Each structure stands twice: as structure tokens, then as C-alpha cells.
């Protein structure tokens, strides 16, 4: 099956200010694709280009194999989109907002919207201006998911949500993917992306700097291994192993900091009697922050 989202040299300048430049993305069917970067990196610009809310300076973008400029109506109908700056009519109730979006998409999604609202603990009878930030975010999620779209494009979807509702959102994403949907998710909350994404793209100052599987990023993350041996060992056995950046001995305890493969460390340790082992696994956040520090 062809890619659900594909961009080629996609570029958008706002006057002299770069939004994104030469963006090449490919998102395959059934993926949860994480889009990582700080505020202003170009994440929202990318979503707006894909939805044809703004036009590119150069380059092309296709969604469902369709050109986003020539087929924007069909793409929007088949997509559940939640912008990062989700704005609503303040005097309308949640019910009216749902009716409005249903009419725009020409679907009857009232029943599914009620189910989603209940899951997210959202009262649809309240007017938008009386919603908290978190409840407006919930309404944005309801309208994005309610018509069971083939593609979900979610720009910072969990901002303002409490931890319990965040867990419910993760469940909604998992169910959507299980039912055949693809999810394109932007965030600067790294543990969130690490938890639910299959593949991750990092964007910085409008330029795509790396795309890889979450596992590949994690394998590069710094981890701390603490071995307790039956008797002291020579730390020099570990200092020159691939990826090892620091080795400390504390009596019978050896603490190793490494961003390389774990197998050589384990094999070296196995030459001695190991009493205990504590491992602090690396996280995507470690790689992301280290990458940005190196680029500055």
C-alpha cells in the first residue's frame, strides 16, 4: 500500500521567515508517527500545509496519494484534524459544535461523539466560553475522532489534559490504529511520543534533521548500569568498551554510563561473579536533548 502522507521538498516561507524547508516525510499506513520539536520548529506549519490551509512556497505534498491542493476537500473529509490552536465559536455548546462539524463532513457522528465525550468526561451541554482549557482540548479530540477517520493529524493533542484523560487518549489512539487508521502526532512531550509512536521525526528551525524508529533512538540513549560483584573488579576492563563514557567503582560496586551497545558490557561483567544489577534504561528524551545541545 502506498504512503498515507508523503512530502517532497516541501517548503514554506513567511516573507523572510522560514516555516519549513525541503521537508521530506513518508508516513506509512497504520503507523503512529511522532513529530518532535520545540515550539516554532515548524510542526504546525507542516499540518496546515497538509490540510491546504496555507499554500507552500515550493515542493509538493500528498495525502492518501492525493495532491493536497487539488483534492483538499476529500482529504479533509477522510482526516480527523486537531490544530494546536484549536478555536471554537464561544456561544455554541459542545453539542452544537459536534453538529457543525458533522454537517461539514456530511456524516452522522452524534452517537460516536457522545461515547467519546463520556470517555473524556466532557459535558457537551456547556457553551464553549464556559469550558476550561482542558475541556476545549477534549472537544477538539472528540471532533477529530468522532467520524472514525482514516488519518488522524493531531497537533499537540494532550496540552491541558490531566493524567487520567491522557491515558484515555492513548487508548483512543491504540483503538484507532487497531481499526486501520494512521496517526500523525506532533508533540514536545517526549515520554508521550516514546510511549505511543512507532517512528519519530525530529524537526529543528523548519528543517527535518532525523527520522527513525523509536527503538533506534532509544538504543542511542545514555543508560546507567550498576553492577555489584562478589569482590572488587578492575574498572579498566570496561573503560574502553564501545559507547562507555564513564566508569566508577565504589568498593564491590561498579557504575557504568554508556550510550553504546549493552552486550559487550554484560559479557565483560559475566567474567566475574555478579551479585546484583540495576539498570537505568535510556529514554528518547535523553537522545533528543543531547541532539539539540550538540546542534547549539
Backbone bond lengths (Angstrom), bond angles and torsions (degrees), N, CA, C in turn:
res aa  C-N    CA-C-N  psi(-1)  N-CA   C-N-CA  omega(-1)  CA-C   N-CA-C  phi
1 X - - - 1.464 - - 1.534 109.02 -
2 X 1.325 115.90 141.75 1.461 120.52 -178.63 1.520 110.65 -72.38
3 X 1.336 115.06 165.33 1.461 121.57 -178.25 1.524 111.09 -61.32
4 X 1.330 116.09 145.51 1.462 121.17 175.49 1.531 110.19 -77.22
5 X 1.319 116.69 -40.53 1.467 122.28 176.33 1.519 108.02 -127.88
6 X 1.326 116.40 133.37 1.459 120.61 176.01 1.523 109.65 -146.91
7 X 1.322 115.68 125.48 1.464 120.48 176.31 1.528 108.54 -120.08
8 X 1.324 114.55 146.27 1.460 120.13 178.17 1.526 109.25 -131.23
9 X 1.323 114.21 115.59 1.469 121.76 178.76 1.536 111.40 50.45
10 X 1.315 116.46 34.99 1.463 120.92 -176.17 1.529 110.01 -67.52
11 X 1.313 115.77 125.52 1.460 121.62 -173.60 1.519 110.27 -136.46
12 X 1.326 115.51 136.62 1.459 120.77 175.64 1.528 109.18 -140.52
13 X 1.328 115.42 119.76 1.460 121.39 173.21 1.523 108.74 -112.55
14 X 1.322 115.42 139.24 1.461 121.88 172.07 1.528 106.21 -103.43
15 X 1.315 116.16 89.46 1.454 118.91 -171.58 1.514 108.72 67.03
16 X 1.334 116.51 -121.77 1.463 120.81 178.23 1.525 112.23 -90.43
17 X 1.322 116.95 -4.82 1.465 121.25 -176.25 1.522 110.51 -91.43
18 X 1.305 116.02 129.10 1.462 120.57 -179.49 1.513 110.77 -81.44
19 X 1.336 116.24 128.17 1.455 121.46 170.81 1.512 109.09 -88.90
20 X 1.337 116.58 -64.14 1.458 123.76 170.44 1.521 107.20 -141.66
21 X 1.317 115.43 155.86 1.467 119.38 -178.27 1.518 110.20 -142.88
22 X 1.344 115.15 127.39 1.473 122.56 176.16 1.530 111.85 51.89
23 X 1.319 114.84 48.75 1.463 121.15 -177.17 1.525 109.71 -83.17
24 X 1.326 116.15 121.29 1.460 122.06 177.85 1.526 108.91 -119.93
25 X 1.319 115.78 105.47 1.457 122.19 -178.41 1.520 109.74 -123.24
26 X 1.320 116.35 142.87 1.464 121.34 171.91 1.525 107.01 -135.73
27 X 1.328 116.20 120.67 1.459 121.89 179.12 1.525 108.09 -118.03
28 X 1.319 115.48 120.90 1.453 120.94 -175.21 1.528 111.36 -87.40
29 X 1.321 117.47 158.07 1.467 121.01 178.93 1.520 112.17 -57.91
30 X 1.328 116.17 138.50 1.451 121.68 176.02 1.513 115.48 82.33
31 X 1.325 117.60 -1.11 1.461 120.53 179.29 1.519 111.85 -81.16
32 X 1.331 115.22 151.52 1.457 121.39 159.60 1.522 104.56 -104.47
33 X 1.316 115.02 110.39 1.462 121.52 -172.34 1.519 108.64 -107.47
34 X 1.328 115.80 116.85 1.456 121.12 -178.96 1.512 111.80 -91.53
35 X 1.327 116.11 136.42 1.459 122.94 -178.89 1.518 106.94 -118.19
36 X 1.331 116.38 107.68 1.449 121.67 -171.63 1.521 112.14 -108.40
37 X 1.312 114.56 140.82 1.454 120.14 175.04 1.509 109.89 169.01
38 X 1.327 117.41 156.28 1.466 120.12 178.63 1.518 110.98 -70.07
39 X 1.313 116.49 169.75 1.460 120.65 176.02 1.527 109.58 -57.14
40 X 1.337 115.57 135.66 1.453 120.47 -179.98 1.513 114.45 86.92
41 X 1.337 117.41 4.27 1.472 120.01 -177.34 1.522 112.76 -76.68
42 X 1.347 117.69 -21.32 1.455 121.06 -179.48 1.518 114.20 121.26
43 X 1.331 116.93 7.60 1.465 120.20 -178.11 1.531 111.44 -65.05
44 X 1.325 116.63 -50.57 1.473 119.70 -177.72 1.521 111.29 -66.73
45 X 1.316 117.32 -36.08 1.469 120.66 176.67 1.521 110.20 -58.89
46 X 1.324 116.48 -41.62 1.465 120.52 179.77 1.524 111.07 -61.71
47 X 1.320 117.46 -45.66 1.465 120.81 178.75 1.530 111.07 -61.50
48 X 1.308 116.46 -43.79 1.468 119.56 -178.39 1.522 111.37 -64.83
49 X 1.320 117.00 -36.21 1.463 120.24 176.12 1.525 110.97 -65.07
50 X 1.332 116.90 -42.71 1.464 120.58 -179.09 1.522 112.05 -66.24
51 X 1.331 116.64 -30.83 1.465 120.62 178.58 1.529 112.05 -88.92
52 X 1.328 117.46 -0.05 1.463 123.41 -179.90 1.533 112.38 62.26
53 X 1.328 115.75 31.08 1.465 119.94 172.75 1.523 110.43 -80.43
54 X 1.324 115.90 -26.83 1.460 122.44 172.52 1.524 107.25 -132.36
55 X 1.314 116.29 158.29 1.451 121.08 -177.68 1.529 110.59 -104.84
56 X 1.335 117.43 144.43 1.462 120.14 -178.09 1.521 112.27 -73.29
57 X 1.296 115.26 154.43 1.461 120.81 171.37 1.518 109.71 -73.17
58 X 1.348 115.85 -37.77 1.460 121.93 175.80 1.519 108.33 -161.29
59 X 1.313 115.38 171.00 1.462 120.23 -179.37 1.510 112.19 87.37
60 X 1.339 115.63 177.42 1.457 121.52 -177.08 1.523 111.09 -133.60
61 X 1.333 114.70 160.25 1.463 121.40 175.83 1.520 108.37 -144.43
62 X 1.321 115.16 139.89 1.459 121.81 178.11 1.526 108.99 -131.29
63 X 1.331 115.25 139.60 1.454 122.43 175.13 1.532 106.99 -128.45
64 X 1.324 117.70 129.98 1.473 122.84 -172.73 1.525 111.16 59.30
65 X 1.327 117.21 25.26 1.453 121.03 -177.07 1.515 113.72 79.58
66 X 1.334 117.11 3.57 1.463 122.39 -176.90 1.522 110.53 -104.56
67 X 1.319 116.24 138.92 1.454 120.28 175.73 1.525 109.64 -64.20
68 X 1.339 116.34 130.32 1.461 119.32 -172.84 1.528 112.49 -67.79
69 X 1.314 118.45 -24.49 1.466 120.09 179.97 1.524 111.07 -81.86
70 X 1.312 116.83 -39.46 1.467 120.42 -175.77 1.524 113.20 -82.92
71 X 1.338 117.10 -20.62 1.467 120.33 -173.12 1.522 112.02 -131.10
72 X 1.312 116.40 34.42 1.467 119.90 -174.03 1.521 112.86 -61.90
73 X 1.323 118.67 -36.54 1.456 121.19 -178.32 1.520 111.18 -64.28
74 X 1.330 117.46 -47.13 1.463 120.30 179.19 1.525 110.46 -64.01
75 X 1.320 117.24 -40.93 1.463 121.04 -179.53 1.523 110.27 -62.17
76 X 1.322 117.34 -44.96 1.469 120.52 -179.78 1.519 111.75 -65.04
77 X 1.324 116.67 -34.00 1.461 120.21 179.18 1.527 111.11 -66.37
78 X 1.319 116.52 -35.00 1.463 121.66 -175.12 1.532 112.79 -93.24
79 X 1.326 115.64 1.38 1.459 120.97 -174.89 1.526 110.82 -118.47
80 X 1.319 116.13 141.98 1.456 121.50 169.69 1.517 107.99 -102.43
81 X 1.321 116.77 113.73 1.462 120.69 -173.54 1.520 110.43 -116.75
82 X 1.325 114.43 132.72 1.455 120.37 173.31 1.522 108.33 -127.50
83 X 1.330 117.69 107.90 1.463 120.19 -179.59 1.514 111.62 -74.34
84 X 1.315 115.03 159.66 1.453 119.60 178.70 1.512 113.20 -70.01
85 X 1.334 116.03 -24.63 1.469 120.98 178.82 1.529 109.58 -113.15
86 X 1.321 115.90 53.17 1.459 122.72 -174.33 1.535 110.48 -59.33
87 X 1.330 116.33 115.80 1.467 122.15 -178.10 1.526 109.75 -114.02
88 X 1.323 116.20 143.62 1.464 122.00 -175.52 1.526 110.31 -136.23
89 X 1.329 115.19 159.82 1.460 119.58 175.36 1.528 109.01 -71.22
90 X 1.320 118.37 119.16 1.473 120.38 -169.24 1.522 114.36 -67.27
91 X 1.340 118.52 -25.75 1.465 119.97 -176.23 1.527 113.25 -89.42
92 X 1.312 117.00 -7.16 1.462 120.27 179.94 1.519 109.73 -85.99
93 X 1.315 116.43 148.14 1.461 120.86 174.63 1.526 109.50 -81.84
94 X 1.321 115.07 169.49 1.452 119.21 175.69 1.518 111.57 -58.71
95 X 1.339 116.78 -40.85 1.469 120.92 177.66 1.521 110.74 -58.58
96 X 1.315 116.88 -44.98 1.463 120.72 -178.43 1.527 111.92 -66.39
97 X 1.321 116.00 -36.71 1.467 119.26 176.43 1.521 110.42 -62.70
98 X 1.335 115.88 -43.13 1.468 120.12 178.73 1.525 110.57 -62.69
99 X 1.323 117.17 -42.99 1.470 121.02 177.65 1.519 110.74 -61.59
100 X 1.317 116.04 -39.54 1.464 121.64 -179.63 1.529 110.92 -62.47
101 X 1.335 116.69 -49.16 1.457 119.80 -179.30 1.529 111.28 -68.82
102 X 1.323 116.96 -34.34 1.467 119.98 177.13 1.521 110.84 -62.87
103 X 1.315 115.69 -42.23 1.468 119.79 179.16 1.525 111.27 -65.48
104 X 1.321 116.33 -40.29 1.456 120.02 179.25 1.526 111.13 -62.50
105 X 1.317 116.42 -37.60 1.467 120.51 -178.18 1.530 112.23 -90.38
106 X 1.320 115.77 -6.44 1.462 122.07 179.88 1.529 111.12 58.89
107 X 1.326 115.35 45.76 1.459 121.54 176.27 1.519 108.99 -133.41
108 X 1.323 115.93 155.93 1.453 121.23 173.80 1.522 107.21 -101.36
109 X 1.332 115.49 96.93 1.462 120.35 -176.01 1.522 111.95 -113.34
110 X 1.329 117.40 16.22 1.463 120.93 -174.83 1.526 111.83 -60.75
111 X 1.330 117.12 -43.70 1.450 120.70 -177.05 1.532 110.92 -64.74
112 X 1.329 116.62 -46.78 1.464 120.38 179.26 1.522 110.74 -65.35
113 X 1.329 117.22 -35.67 1.470 120.62 178.85 1.524 110.88 -63.09
114 X 1.321 116.87 -39.60 1.467 120.27 178.83 1.531 110.78 -64.75
115 X 1.334 116.42 -40.27 1.463 120.39 178.58 1.529 110.21 -63.02
116 X 1.329 116.59 -45.01 1.457 121.11 -179.64 1.526 111.52 -65.05
117 X 1.333 115.73 -41.59 1.464 119.99 179.36 1.528 111.03 -61.87
118 X 1.324 115.95 -39.08 1.464 119.52 178.00 1.526 110.51 -66.05
119 X 1.322 116.75 -41.49 1.463 119.97 178.67 1.526 111.68 -62.03
120 X 1.324 115.81 -35.39 1.466 120.46 -177.03 1.523 112.57 -93.52
121 X 1.342 115.94 3.95 1.471 120.97 179.48 1.530 110.82 57.90
122 X 1.333 115.38 52.37 1.464 122.25 -178.00 1.519 110.02 -118.04
123 X 1.319 117.33 126.62 1.458 123.18 176.14 1.521 108.84 -87.41
124 X 1.334 117.08 110.17 1.459 121.40 -177.66 1.527 113.12 -77.07
125 X 1.322 117.35 -6.70 1.462 120.06 179.89 1.515 113.96 -84.88
126 X 1.312 118.02 -5.50 1.463 122.70 -177.92 1.526 109.70 -88.55
127 X 1.335 117.30 145.34 1.463 120.54 175.55 1.521 110.25 -72.52
128 X 1.307 114.69 151.98 1.465 120.52 -175.95 1.523 111.61 -58.93
129 X 1.335 117.12 -39.11 1.466 118.65 -176.60 1.531 112.09 -67.61
130 X 1.326 116.78 -16.59 1.458 120.42 177.44 1.529 113.05 -97.55
131 X 1.325 116.17 2.62 1.463 120.28 175.60 1.528 109.95 -80.31
132 X 1.320 115.67 144.69 1.457 120.76 168.90 1.529 108.63 -73.10
133 X 1.318 116.21 170.30 1.467 120.20 177.10 1.520 110.64 -57.42
134 X 1.327 116.08 -43.42 1.457 119.87 179.43 1.515 113.16 -62.52
135 X 1.333 116.95 -38.91 1.468 119.99 -179.65 1.526 111.84 -71.97
136 X 1.321 117.24 -33.43 1.470 118.89 173.74 1.524 110.25 -64.62
137 X 1.324 115.37 -36.86 1.467 119.65 177.05 1.525 110.58 -65.22
138 X 1.308 116.86 -40.39 1.465 120.93 177.27 1.526 111.09 -61.29
139 X 1.330 116.23 -42.62 1.464 119.52 179.23 1.525 110.71 -63.37
140 X 1.335 116.01 -37.36 1.457 119.56 175.86 1.517 111.88 -61.13
141 X 1.316 116.71 -39.71 1.458 120.32 177.75 1.521 111.92 -67.50
142 X 1.325 116.23 -40.59 1.468 119.83 178.77 1.524 110.52 -58.49
143 X 1.338 116.80 -49.33 1.467 118.67 -177.66 1.520 112.31 -66.94
144 X 1.336 117.54 -26.66 1.463 119.69 179.17 1.530 112.01 -75.34
145 X 1.328 116.70 -37.87 1.469 121.25 -174.73 1.526 113.63 -91.34
146 X 1.321 119.20 -21.70 1.461 121.29 -161.81 1.522 114.67 -64.88
147 X 1.336 118.52 -26.36 1.470 119.49 -178.72 1.532 112.01 -98.02
148 X 1.353 115.36 13.84 1.461 122.28 177.28 1.528 111.19 49.99
149 X 1.322 116.07 62.22 1.468 120.52 -174.81 1.527 112.66 -72.64
150 X 1.314 115.52 162.16 1.465 121.38 176.84 1.526 111.20 -75.07
151 X 1.321 116.19 -29.08 1.458 121.76 -179.24 1.518 109.23 -132.39
152 X 1.326 116.06 132.29 1.463 121.61 173.17 1.520 107.91 -110.93
153 X 1.325 116.42 122.00 1.459 121.52 174.72 1.521 107.13 -113.94
154 X 1.315 115.64 110.73 1.460 122.41 -169.70 1.521 109.46 -123.28
155 X 1.324 115.28 114.16 1.463 121.61 -176.73 1.528 108.89 -99.10
156 X 1.322 116.99 107.62 1.467 123.41 -178.08 1.545 110.94 51.90
157 X 1.324 118.44 58.92 1.468 121.06 -169.65 1.522 116.07 -71.79
158 X 1.324 119.07 -22.38 1.465 119.08 -173.24 1.524 113.59 -102.03
159 X 1.325 117.82 7.69 1.457 119.84 178.18 1.528 111.12 -60.66
160 X 1.315 117.08 127.29 1.459 121.05 178.60 1.512 115.10 86.24
161 X 1.331 117.77 -3.34 1.468 120.38 -179.50 1.523 110.23 -89.92
162 X 1.328 116.32 141.17 1.462 119.14 177.18 1.532 109.18 -76.67
163 X 1.332 117.73 163.59 1.476 120.66 -174.55 1.521 115.04 -56.72
164 X 1.319 117.36 -35.47 1.468 119.84 -179.39 1.519 110.50 -65.93
165 X 1.329 116.75 -44.07 1.463 120.79 179.48 1.525 110.45 -69.69
166 X 1.320 117.67 -32.81 1.458 119.68 175.39 1.526 110.66 -59.66
167 X 1.321 116.72 -40.94 1.459 120.50 177.93 1.529 110.65 -61.95
168 X 1.322 116.59 -39.62 1.465 120.48 178.52 1.528 110.31 -65.27
169 X 1.324 116.30 -39.10 1.464 120.78 177.40 1.530 110.88 -61.13
170 X 1.330 117.08 -43.75 1.461 119.71 178.67 1.524 110.59 -59.95
171 X 1.332 115.97 -38.22 1.452 119.84 176.35 1.516 112.45 -64.02
172 X 1.331 116.28 -39.34 1.464 120.55 178.26 1.524 111.29 -63.57
173 X 1.318 116.61 -40.17 1.466 120.72 177.88 1.519 110.19 -63.63
174 X 1.329 116.96 -46.62 1.462 120.79 -179.62 1.525 111.47 -60.21
175 X 1.324 116.71 -41.34 1.464 120.77 179.64 1.524 111.20 -66.95
176 X 1.336 116.80 -39.88 1.464 120.29 179.52 1.528 110.64 -62.63
177 X 1.321 116.93 -43.21 1.470 120.96 179.45 1.520 110.06 -66.21
178 X 1.322 116.29 -40.85 1.471 120.25 178.40 1.528 111.19 -60.48
179 X 1.341 115.94 -31.57 1.464 120.68 179.51 1.523 112.86 -87.03
180 X 1.343 117.30 4.19 1.457 120.44 173.73 1.510 116.39 108.35
181 X 1.318 118.09 1.28 1.462 120.40 -177.90 1.530 111.00 -81.01
182 X 1.317 114.65 161.67 1.459 123.10 172.36 1.522 107.30 -114.13
183 X 1.330 117.42 143.85 1.459 121.55 -175.63 1.531 109.63 -124.65
184 X 1.324 115.46 125.14 1.462 122.98 174.75 1.520 106.04 -113.15
185 X 1.324 115.93 111.04 1.457 122.25 -167.48 1.522 109.89 -123.10
186 X 1.326 117.46 122.12 1.458 119.45 174.04 1.518 109.31 -100.57
187 X 1.320 115.51 148.26 1.452 119.43 -178.93 1.515 109.73 -167.40
188 X 1.329 116.48 156.76 1.459 119.75 164.58 1.527 109.77 -115.71
189 X 1.352 115.33 11.63 1.463 121.50 175.32 1.527 107.27 -93.96
190 X 1.328 116.03 96.60 1.456 120.31 -170.98 1.523 114.67 -63.66
191 X 1.333 120.20 -43.13 1.472 118.72 178.77 1.529 112.57 -59.46
192 X 1.337 116.19 -32.12 1.456 120.25 178.83 1.522 110.84 -64.19
193 X 1.321 116.99 -47.84 1.455 121.13 -179.99 1.525 110.27 -65.26
194 X 1.314 115.94 -41.22 1.462 120.43 179.28 1.522 110.90 -59.37
195 X 1.315 115.69 -34.99 1.466 120.24 -175.78 1.527 112.20 -73.41
196 X 1.327 118.12 -40.36 1.462 118.58 -168.61 1.519 115.09 -115.02
197 X 1.344 118.49 -12.47 1.466 119.55 -174.15 1.524 112.05 -89.21
198 X 1.341 115.58 149.93 1.456 122.35 172.61 1.525 110.29 -92.54
199 X 1.321 114.54 -40.31 1.459 120.59 -178.21 1.519 108.68 -133.57
200 X 1.326 115.70 151.56 1.460 120.60 -174.99 1.525 109.83 -132.93
201 X 1.330 115.44 137.48 1.460 121.52 170.79 1.523 108.12 -115.52
202 X 1.323 116.30 136.52 1.463 121.47 176.45 1.519 108.29 -107.50
203 X 1.312 116.07 127.84 1.457 121.52 179.51 1.520 108.85 -119.52
204 X 1.322 115.50 139.59 1.459 121.32 -179.08 1.519 108.59 -140.38
205 X 1.332 115.79 125.19 1.470 121.50 178.04 1.524 111.96 50.30
206 X 1.339 116.22 40.06 1.456 120.88 175.49 1.511 115.26 83.96
207 X 1.319 117.79 -1.78 1.461 121.08 -178.25 1.523 110.48 -115.02
208 X 1.314 115.76 136.94 1.459 120.89 177.76 1.525 108.26 -79.06
209 X 1.312 116.26 123.09 1.460 119.21 -173.91 1.519 113.40 -108.78
210 X 1.317 117.90 -20.92 1.456 119.10 175.73 1.519 110.81 -167.29
211 X 1.323 115.90 142.13 1.462 123.15 172.91 1.522 107.25 -130.79
212 X 1.326 116.39 128.58 1.467 119.09 -179.04 1.527 109.13 -162.90
213 X 1.332 115.29 168.82 1.455 120.31 174.82 1.519 109.84 -72.11
214 X 1.329 116.01 151.51 1.461 120.29 179.87 1.521 110.42 -56.89
215 X 1.330 116.83 -40.57 1.457 120.47 -179.67 1.510 112.90 -59.85
216 X 1.336 117.25 -36.11 1.462 120.70 179.81 1.518 110.91 -66.83
217 X 1.324 116.80 -40.37 1.463 120.21 176.33 1.525 110.54 -63.76
218 X 1.325 116.01 -43.78 1.467 119.63 -176.91 1.518 112.09 -66.24
219 X 1.333 116.47 -31.86 1.464 118.68 179.27 1.526 111.61 -66.26
220 X 1.327 116.02 -21.06 1.461 120.64 178.16 1.525 112.29 -92.08
221 X 1.298 116.30 -7.26 1.466 119.49 -176.20 1.522 110.66 -70.84
222 X 1.315 115.29 147.81 1.451 120.76 177.01 1.522 110.00 -70.14
223 X 1.323 116.27 130.41 1.459 121.32 176.31 1.525 108.60 -125.07
224 X 1.317 115.42 153.11 1.462 121.48 179.16 1.524 108.06 -117.06
225 X 1.332 115.87 122.40 1.456 122.55 179.46 1.526 108.99 -112.37
226 X 1.306 116.44 127.05 1.457 121.24 -179.17 1.530 108.88 -117.83
227 X 1.344 115.89 111.23 1.460 121.59 179.86 1.524 109.31 -101.78
228 X 1.306 116.68 138.08 1.465 121.68 168.42 1.524 107.20 -112.92
229 X 1.345 115.56 118.75 1.461 121.19 -176.94 1.525 110.60 -102.05
230 X 1.322 115.69 164.99 1.462 120.81 178.97 1.525 110.66 -65.84
231 X 1.342 116.22 -28.51 1.459 121.62 176.01 1.522 108.50 -151.38
232 X 1.308 118.34 162.86 1.469 120.60 -176.46 1.531 112.29 -57.12
233 X 1.342 115.25 146.32 1.468 121.72 177.15 1.524 108.83 -121.84
234 X 1.317 115.53 162.81 1.459 121.76 -179.74 1.527 109.06 -82.57
235 X 1.312 116.95 118.86 1.467 120.34 -177.50 1.525 111.95 -66.46
236 X 1.322 118.24 -18.80 1.464 120.71 179.28 1.531 112.37 -64.30
237 X 1.326 117.02 -19.07 1.464 119.88 176.29 1.530 111.95 -66.73
238 X 1.329 116.88 -17.42 1.467 120.98 -173.14 1.537 113.20 -115.10
239 X 1.319 117.51 -20.35 1.472 119.38 -170.34 1.526 113.93 -64.77
240 X 1.325 117.45 -29.96 1.471 119.90 -176.88 1.528 113.97 -97.71
241 X 1.316 116.87 7.92 1.466 119.28 177.73 1.522 110.61 -70.68
242 X 1.328 116.11 149.21 1.462 122.31 -176.47 1.529 111.54 -56.81
243 X 1.334 116.44 123.43 1.455 121.54 175.42 1.510 115.18 89.19
244 X 1.316 118.45 -11.53 1.460 121.03 -178.63 1.532 109.53 -74.55
245 X 1.322 116.27 124.15 1.469 120.85 -178.11 1.523 113.00 -108.86
246 X 1.329 117.30 -18.40 1.463 119.08 -178.46 1.525 109.40 -157.52
247 X 1.330 115.56 138.45 1.465 121.84 175.86 1.524 107.84 -134.43
248 X 1.321 115.85 128.82 1.469 120.79 178.46 1.527 109.51 -130.16
249 X 1.327 115.78 138.71 1.459 120.05 175.83 1.522 109.79 -112.27
250 X 1.327 114.55 138.70 1.470 122.09 177.63 1.526 107.05 -134.49
251 X 1.331 115.86 81.68 1.461 119.56 -175.00 1.511 109.97 69.30
252 X 1.327 116.52 -121.16 1.464 121.56 179.10 1.528 112.45 -85.30
253 X 1.321 116.13 0.91 1.468 121.21 -176.13 1.530 109.72 -102.24
254 X 1.350 115.52 134.77 1.456 122.35 179.54 1.523 108.50 -123.80
255 X 1.341 117.83 123.54 1.463 122.81 -178.11 1.527 108.69 -112.74
256 X 1.318 115.63 122.12 1.466 122.02 -175.31 1.526 109.52 -118.48
257 X 1.322 116.33 129.93 1.466 122.27 173.02 1.521 107.58 -107.26
258 X 1.339 116.09 125.21 1.460 119.86 -174.71 1.523 111.00 -147.01
259 X 1.328 115.21 146.76 1.460 121.18 171.89 1.529 109.88 -119.28
260 X 1.316 116.06 15.17 1.453 120.79 -179.44 1.517 112.22 -106.40
261 X 1.315 117.62 -166.22 1.470 121.10 -179.41 1.523 110.73 -66.10
262 X 1.308 116.01 145.83 1.467 120.75 -176.91 1.527 111.93 -86.00
263 X 1.329 117.89 -22.14 1.460 121.21 -173.65 1.532 113.10 -58.03
264 X 1.342 120.85 -47.48 1.478 119.70 179.71 1.528 112.82 -61.00
265 X 1.325 116.93 -34.08 1.467 120.73 179.77 1.522 109.99 -67.20
266 X 1.329 115.52 -45.68 1.468 120.03 -179.36 1.526 110.68 -63.37
267 X 1.334 116.95 -40.64 1.461 120.26 -179.62 1.523 111.16 -66.79
268 X 1.336 116.47 -38.26 1.466 119.67 177.88 1.525 110.35 -66.14
269 X 1.324 116.01 -41.14 1.469 119.93 179.95 1.526 111.35 -66.92
270 X 1.341 115.91 -32.24 1.466 120.06 -176.59 1.522 112.92 -67.86
271 X 1.335 116.84 -12.15 1.466 119.49 176.32 1.529 111.63 -73.72
272 X 1.343 115.25 -8.19 1.459 121.24 -178.88 1.529 108.89 -123.90
273 X 1.329 115.43 166.17 1.467 119.63 178.40 1.529 108.63 -81.20
274 X 1.355 116.13 112.91 1.466 122.17 -178.70 1.522 109.38 -92.55
275 X 1.336 115.76 123.90 1.463 121.23 178.77 1.526 110.86 -90.17
276 X 1.328 115.84 -37.78 1.471 119.23 -176.28 1.527 108.66 -154.96
277 X 1.334 114.89 154.41 1.467 121.36 177.88 1.511 108.95 -142.44
278 X 1.333 115.53 130.56 1.466 121.71 174.91 1.518 107.61 -124.96
279 X 1.326 117.14 127.33 1.464 121.68 -177.10 1.511 110.35 -121.94
280 X 1.318 115.46 126.19 1.457 122.09 173.15 1.514 106.87 -99.82
281 X 1.341 116.19 100.89 1.462 121.03 -174.34 1.522 111.30 -66.88
282 X 1.323 115.19 145.03 1.458 120.22 177.08 1.511 111.90 -69.32
283 X 1.305 115.95 154.93 1.457 122.20 179.62 1.520 110.27 -124.61
284 X 1.327 115.11 156.23 1.454 121.18 177.73 1.519 111.04 -54.95
285 X 1.316 116.71 -35.72 1.460 120.77 -179.38 1.522 111.86 -59.24
286 X 1.331 117.15 -37.46 1.455 120.49 179.66 1.525 111.11 -60.89
287 X 1.334 116.35 -45.04 1.460 120.87 -179.20 1.520 110.28 -66.62
288 X 1.319 115.74 -44.49 1.460 120.78 -177.65 1.527 110.89 -60.32
289 X 1.323 116.75 -48.60 1.456 120.52 -177.94 1.521 111.24 -67.77
290 X 1.327 116.82 -40.06 1.453 120.03 178.34 1.528 110.92 -63.41
291 X 1.321 116.42 -38.73 1.453 121.69 179.26 1.529 110.70 -62.41
292 X 1.317 116.59 -45.94 1.454 120.11 -179.07 1.518 112.12 -68.14
293 X 1.316 116.20 -35.14 1.467 119.05 177.81 1.529 110.60 -66.00
294 X 1.319 116.70 -38.11 1.461 120.12 178.92 1.517 111.88 -67.43
295 X 1.347 116.90 -32.03 1.457 120.78 -176.17 1.519 113.05 -80.87
296 X 1.333 117.00 -16.51 1.452 120.20 -176.89 1.523 111.56 -78.46
